[in-house]
Each structure stands twice: as structure tokens, then as C-alpha cells.
């Protein structure tokens, strides 16, 4: 592995143009065509790109999900990822940082790789920071095996809005102190594997109801309110072992002199507030600059990249217009700012590239998954004795959503078409768009069952699904959060009275 030269030496070697190129982080896609791969290799080589961030495919990129392009799938996605990393690093004149969003593992972007539970699932666990540390450690290990240095996570937004279309399940919950505790444990786990982190989405994206991939959310709160809530995890976590802060695409007028501008291009928020008032001296990275919340407001190529840099971002993530952006920054940017941003980035490279990468195959830690399932399972309504009476009186099983049959298979010898109904809900998607993938017919059937039957409900998905139904009508409600095999096995054991539910819902449902 090529290690970077010390900053004091390399700072004298690179031209100002090369230093600007180092600040750009274009997107890389594992399912790109050879033509697209060659184009990125050329971009890296000719413009001295400092880092790249991997995504699955152009068709599945967040700002394109409403499109109709076919998403390409690759059984050997991990091998393809390693191959591309090798090629892109070879194309770089200077050591290249490889980044990814792997909040719940490489599977967030790379199919057929280990997936660990969402943050909302981890947030259901009580006093289990050690387990969260192990999740961060395993994800960090997988990153190292892939050749990735920088995991752009964790999300430290507080989950304050049940209508949030983009944060929700990615947050540890609505308890700010637990968000801090679990985020710190996750970071320390990655840190033990020498993987860089980035807390996001500053100044706090939790209390929004607009998807910033598509539009600009606004938070109308005073600065004191923000310091007590949204900003609190950032101010606490920035005190130790934080490599970077990612600035989100959301308007917070109280921090930008009343302007309804995106934080990601706001000098008032990034430079005046985050840098000067809060005293953050580390690296700042923008959220993806292709996201419509900000990209649609800049018509000319390269202007959003320049605006993000001038506002105070050191690294420009998902920069679509590199050549034009470099030219604009060279024309308008201050040399002192360019030098300082380059210094922050290069010193991060020195740390990230000081350790050798790890060889080996990816392997899911099944024992860890079982422990996470046991500690997160949450009994929202009902008692142990009521469940026992329900089982003894007999029940039929009804499954809504995805037809993964493990939960029903484990209980098949107990169903006898009795008067009770065991209802398993397996939402087709974790995001709230289109009712989590549940059809109107399915929601009507759930409503009818809850109204007419003596029902025990197990939910294998985002707990905010419960806001769509009158769950209070059920005799017992249990949230399992995920439909992984270990989570279904654990839920079946709970239904059979073999284990207790130890978790607690980490968010507040609609009253």
C-alpha cells in the first residue's frame, strides 16, 4: 500500500491546482460500464482527485430512485468493488482515499455483503453500548477487507419527526443521550479497525418531513432550542475521536441570519457557526452535492461545488462537475482557505493510510446478530400471561407484506385455526414512501383483522409502520425491527414464551 508523504513535505510539492483537485470526492459505482470506469480513471488521473465514494449503481442512486432505469445486480459485487478500488488507486498520482456510506454495513451500497441492523434497531437495546461497539468493529473490519478507509457514518440526528422520509430508521432514536452513547460506541468500534468516521447530518436532520434528496427541508427553531436538541450530539461527540463532520442539505434560518439557504452552502452555518462558534477544527465534508435540495438551485456546472467550498466545506462529496468546479474555485477561492482544507484532508490521509488493509473473505458475525435480536425485541403492548392464554386457545397465522416464511415455519406446528389471529407484518421497504410498500388492500386487511379478531401482532420492520394502523386494538404488539433469520427465530421464541422482550421502542409513535 502506498503511504502518503508527510504533510510538511507534500505541501511543497503539489501545485495549487492539484491541491484543489484533492478536495473533490466524485461518486464511483460498482455497476458502471467499462466506458464509465475509464472515464473516472481519467478524471482521477488528470484532476488529481483526493477521494472517491462508492455507490451501487447510477439507477439506484438516491436522487434517481423515482426514475425508471433498470437497476443492475451483480452476484460478485464484493469482488467487483475490490477490483475497481485497485484500478482507481492505480490511476491516482497521489494516494486516494476510498469512502462509502456503510451505516449498517457494506450492504447499504454493495449487495451480497454482510448487513447489520439499522440504527433504530440498535437504539431499541437498553444499556448495550458494548454490542454497538461490536457492530462498528465488524463494519470497520469489512471496510478494511474491501479496501475502504472512510465510512461516512454514523447518523447522529435525533429522531424527532415520525414523518421524516430520509432519517427515521437511520437514527438511534429520540433520546439524545442514547444517540450520543451509541454513536460514540459505534465510532470507537470503527476506530479500533482504523476506519475513518463522519458524524452527520449537521446541524441535525431529525426533525424534518422533506427528503433532502428531492427538496430543501427547513427547521424553524431558535439557536438555544437547537443547542439543546439537534446540535447536542454534534457538540458532545466532537470532543473525541471524530474525523469529520458532514453538513446536510437543510435550511436552519436561526443559524444563517434568517436566510432559508441550505446549510451545505451556508458560510454562516459552516464557517461562522461550526468553525468559529463551536470551535470545530477538523475536516468538514458536504453531503452529496448531486442531491436536489441544493443541486437544483445552481444552474451552471461547477457553481454548487464552488459555493460549497466557499461556505467552508473541505471535501466536496458526490461532485458531478469536477473540472468546472476546480476552475471556479481557482478563480474565486482564497488561497489560504485552499491550503487549510488541503492540510486537513492530507493529515486525515496520513492516519487512514498508515495501516495495512486486511485480507480475507467477508463473514457475517451470526453470534452478534443473535445477541442484537435478543436485546432489541420490544414488547409495546401486552403481557407474558396474555400471550400464553392466546397460544393455548389456538390461533391461525396471517402474514402481510414480504412472504419470507421463516417465522411462520417455526410456528407451523402450533397453528390450528383457532379463534385467535397471529399477525406478522413484513413491510416491503424500510422507508415511509408509499406506506412502507404496503398496499391499500394489505392495510385494509390489517385494519379488518385488528377490528374483528383477537390479534397478536409482530412487526418485522420500521416501527413507524404502526402509525398507519390502529395497533392499540391488538391484544399484544411486539416490534422485531428486522426480518433477518436470527430476528425471526428470536421473535418465534418470544411468542412461544421461551424468552423475554428486553428492548424498548426508541421513538415516539403518533398519539
N, C-alpha and C positions, 0 to 999 in steps of 0.2 A: 504494500500500500504506500502510495506517495504521500509523504507528510509535508505539510506546508512549512515554508521557511518562517522564521520568527518575524513578527510584525515589523520590528525596527529595521530589519534587513529588506523585507519585501516592499515596504512603503517607499523605499528609494528607487525600486526597480520599475514599478508599474507606472504607466502614464496616467494622467487624469482621466482619459477616456476609458482605459482599461479598468480603473477603479469604479467608474460609473457602471460599466458592464457587470462588475461583480455584484452590484446591488439588485440585479434583476433575477427573479425566480419564475421562469416560464413553466407552463404545465407540460408534463410528459404523460403519455397514455400507453398502457401496456398492450392495447389492441390497435395501435396505429399501424398503418400500412408501411411498407419499406420506404416508399416515397416520403411519407411524413417523418419517419425516423431519420432519414438522410437530411431532411430539412432542419430538424432540430440539432443534429450533429453539426451542421454548418453554422447554425445560429450560435451554438456554444463556442465553437472554434473561432469564428470571425469577430464575435462581440464580447468574448471573454466573460461569459456568464458565470456567476458565482455559485448558483444553486438551481436545482430543479425540484419540482414537486410532482409526485406520481398520482395519477387518477386511473380509473378503469378504462373508460372509452369516451370518445367525444360525444357519442349519442346519449350516454348516461350521465354526462356532466350536469351538475345541479341546475345550471341556467338553461339546459336543453331538455329537461325531463318532460316538459309539456309538448315537445316535438314528437314527430312520428318516425324518426330514424330508427332502424333496427339496431338493437344492442348486440354487439358481437360477444360471444362467450368463448373462453379458452380453458380447456381442461388442465393444461400445463401452465397456468398463469404464473405460478411462482418461478418456474424455470425461465419463462419469458421475462419476468421482472429482473431477475439476476443477469440475464443476457443483455438487456437494454442498459442496465446500470453500468455494466462493464464497457459497453460501447460508448455511452455518453461520457464516462470518466476518461476514456482514452482520447476523446475528441477535445478535451479541455486542456488548455495550456497551463492553467493553474488548478490546484486541487479543487474538485467540485463537491459541494455539499448536496446530499440526497435527502429530500424531505418527503413526508407523506402525512395524511390525516389518518391516524390509526387509533382513534379514540377507544374502540372496543376490539382492537387487533387489526392486523393487516387485512382481514376480511372486509373492513369498511371500504376498501378500494380494490383489493386483489382477491378474486374468487378462489375457492378451493384452498383456502388458508385458514388457520385457527381463528375462531371468533369467540370472544369472551363477552360477558353480559354488558348491556348498556349501563350507563352511569345511573339511570333511575333505578335499576335493579340493585346495583351496589348500594345505592342510597337507602334501600329498604332494610339493609342489615344494621343491627344495633351493636355499636362498640366493636366493630370488626375492621379497624384500620389495618391490622396485620394482613388480613385477606386481601384488602385493596392494594396493599404494598405488593403482594404476590402477583396480582393481576398486572400491575405496572411492570413488575420484573419480567413476567412471561412475555408481555407485549414488547418490552425492550429487547429481550433475547431474540424474539422473532425478527425484529427490525435489524438487529446486528447480523443475523444469519442471512438476511436478504441483501445486506449492504447499505442499509438506510441509517443515516446519522441523526436525523432530526424528526421527531414525532410531534406534529403540530397539535398538541393536546396537553393537558385536559381542558375541557369546558369548565369554567368556574362561575358561569352565570347562575343566579339563583332562580329557581323555577317558580316564578310568581304569577304566571298567567296561564290558565288552562287552555286558552285559545292559541297559545304560541305554536305556530306551524313549523318552526325550524329548530328550536332549542329543546323544549319538552323532555323527551326521553334521553337527551344527551347531557342533562344536568343531574347532579347528585340529589337534588330536591329543593325544598323551600326553606330549609333550616340553614341559615348562613354559616353557623359554626360547624355543622357537619359537612357542608360543602368545603369549607377550608380544611377540616381534618382529613377528609377522604381525598381531596385533591392533593394535599401535601403527601399523603401516603403513596398515592399513585405516582407522583413525581419522584419520590425517593426510590420507588421500585425501579423506574426507568433509569434514574441516576446511577443505581447500582450496576446497571448494564452499560454505562457510559453513553446513553442516548439522550440527546438534547430534548428540551421540552419547550412548550409555549402556552402560557395561560391565555384564555380567550373567553368572550369577545369584548374587550374593553370598549366603553366603560360599563358594560353589563347589558346583555341582550335578553334577560329572562322575562321582563315584564313588557313584552311586545306581542302584537297579534298580526303582524305583517311579515311575510317571508322576505328577508333581505336579498335573497337570490333574485327576487322579482320586483320588489318595490322598497321604498325607504321607510322603515318604522320610525316612530317618534316617541320619546319618553318625556312627558311633561311633569317633571319632578324638580324640586329645588335642590341646590347643591347639598345642603345638610341632609335631606332625605336620601340622596344618592350615596353619600358617605356612610350612612347608617345601613344601607341595603346593597344596592347594585355594586358599589365600589368597594365595599368592605372586604370581600375575598381577595381582590387585587392588592389592596393596601397591606393586608396581612401576609399574603403569600410572597410579595415582592421582597420581603425581608431576608429570604434564604433560598438558595439553590434554584433560582429562576433564571433560565437562559434568555427568554424573550417574552414579550407581551404582544399579542395580536390585537390590533384595533379593528373593531367591527364596523359594519355599514349601518349605522343608526344615528338619527338626529337626537341630540340632547341639548336643547336651547339654553338650559341653565349653565352649561359649561362652555358655550360658544357665543357668549354675549348676545343671546336671544336669537341667533340665526338657526334656521332649520336646515343645516348642512350636515352631510354625513361625517361622523367622527373620523372616518378613514382619510378624509381630505381636509380636515379642520386643524389649522395651525393652533387655534385657541385651545383645542382639546388635547392635541398630541404634544406640542411644544410648550405652550404656556401652562397647561394643567398637569399632564402626565409627567413631563420632564421637570419643569421648574417648581410647580407647587407640590407635587407628590414626591419629587426627588428621584424618579427612576432614571438611572444612568446606563442601564443595559440596552440590549438591542430591541428595537420595535419593528414588527413586521405587519404589513397590511393584510387584511382579509383579501380573498381573491378579487382582483380588480376587474374581472370579467362580469361580476355579479351586477344585475340590473339596477340595484339600488343606487349604484354610483356610476356604472359604465354608460348608462343611457343619458347621463347629464353632460357628457363630454363627447362632442361630435367628431372632433379632429383626432386622428390617430396620434398616440403618444402624449396627449394632453392629460389624461387621467393619471398616467404614470408620473408625469412631471408634477401634477398637483399633489399627489400622494407623497412624493419625495419632499416637496417644498413645505408640506404640512408637518413633516418630521419623521416619516417612516424611513427606516434604514434599508429594509428589504421589501421589494415590490412583488408580492405573490400573484401568480397567475397573470403575469403581464403579457397581454396579447400583442402589443406593438412595441417590441424591444428597440428596433433600430430608430424609430421616430422618437421613442421615449428617451433614449440616450442622447439624441441630438437636442431635444428640448431642454433636458437637464443641463447639458453642457452650455447651452445658450443662456439659460435663466438661473440655474442653480448657483449657490455660493460655494466657492472652492473650499472654504473652511468646513462647511456642512458635509460636502462630499468626502473630505478627508476623515472627518469624525465618524461618519457612517461606515466607511470602509474599514476603519480601525476596529469598530465594534464587531463587524462581520468577521474580519480576519482573526481576531482573538477567539471568536467562537469556533472558527475552523481549527485553530490550534488545539483547542480542547477536544473537539469532536473527532479529529483525525489523529489523535495521539495514541489511540488504542487500536489494536488489530481487530479485524472483523472475525466473526465466529463461523466456523464451518459446521455443516450438519443439516439434517432434514428437519422440517417443521413438525412438531408433535404437540397435540392438544394435551394440556395437563388435566386429565379426567378427574383425578382426586380433588384438585382445586375446584373444578366445575361442580362436583357433588357437594362440596362444602359451601360454595356460593349459593347453590339451590336450597340447601337446608337452612341457611341463615337469612335468606331473603323472603321466603314464603310468608305471606301476610294474611292473617285472618281479619277481614274487615267487619264481618258480622257473623254471629252465631257462636255456639259453644261445642265443646267436645261431646257432651251428653246428647245434644240435639243431633249431631252427626251420627252418633251410634244408633239412636232411635230411627233416623232416616234410613240407615242401611238395613236395620232389622226388619223394617216394614216393607222392604223391597222397592226397587226403582228401575226405571228404564233410562237409557242414556241417549242424549241428543247432542250432536256436535254441530257447531256453526262456524263457518269460515273455512280455513285450510283443513284438508282432510288427512292430516297426519294422525295415524291411528294408534300410536303407542299408548296413550292414556286410556283409551277405550279397551285396547287389547289386555292391558294389565288388570282391568276390572271386568272383563267379559264373563268370567265365571260367577260373578255376583249379580249381574243384571237378570231380572226375572219378570219384567213387565209389570212391576208393582205399581202402586198408586203415586209414587214419587217420581220426580224427574231430576236426574243429574245432568246439568247443562254445562258443556265445555265450549268456551268461546275461544277460537283461534283466529284473531284478525289477520287479514292477508297482508297488512302493512303496518309499520310502527308509526308512520306519520299520520296526522289527523286528516290530511287531504282526502276528500271523498269518503268521509266516515270510516277512516282506517281500512278502507277496502271492503267494508261490509255493505251489502246491497240493501235496498229498501225492503225487499222481501225477507231477507235474513233478520233485519231489525224488527220487522213486524212479527216474525215468528218468535223472536226472543221476547218481545213485549207480551204476546199472547200467552207464551209459556209461563212467564212470571206472574201473570194475572190469574191464570186458570189452574196452575199446578202448584203443588208443594215442591219448591225448587231449591236445590243446592247448586251454586254457580261457581265454577272455576274458570278464571280468566288467564289465558296464556298470551299476554300481550300488554301493550301500553295501558296502564290503569285509567287513563283519561277516556278510554272506551266506555267506562261506566257512566260518564256524563251523557251518553247517548240513550241510556235506558233507565228505567225505574228500578234500579238494583235493590232498593230498600224493600221491595216486595219479596225478594228471595229470603228463604229461611237462613241460609248460610252463604256468605260470599268470601271466596279465597282468591287472592291475586298471586299468580306464579310468575308473571312478568315475561318469561321467555318460553319458547316451545322446544328448547334443546332436550335431548333424550334424558339427561340427568334431571332436568327440571320437571319433566312429565313423570318420571319414576318417583321423584320426591313427592309430587302432588298426589299421586296414587297412594303412596304410603300414608300420607296425611289423611286422605279420605278414609282409608281402612283403619284409622285410629292407631297407627304404629308410631307416629312421630307428632310433635307439636309444631305449630307455625311460630317461628321465632321473630319474623320480620315485622316491620311497621310501615304502612304506606308513607312514602317520603314526600307526598304532595297533598294538597287540599283539593277535594272534589267540589263541584258546584253544590251549593246547599239546596 
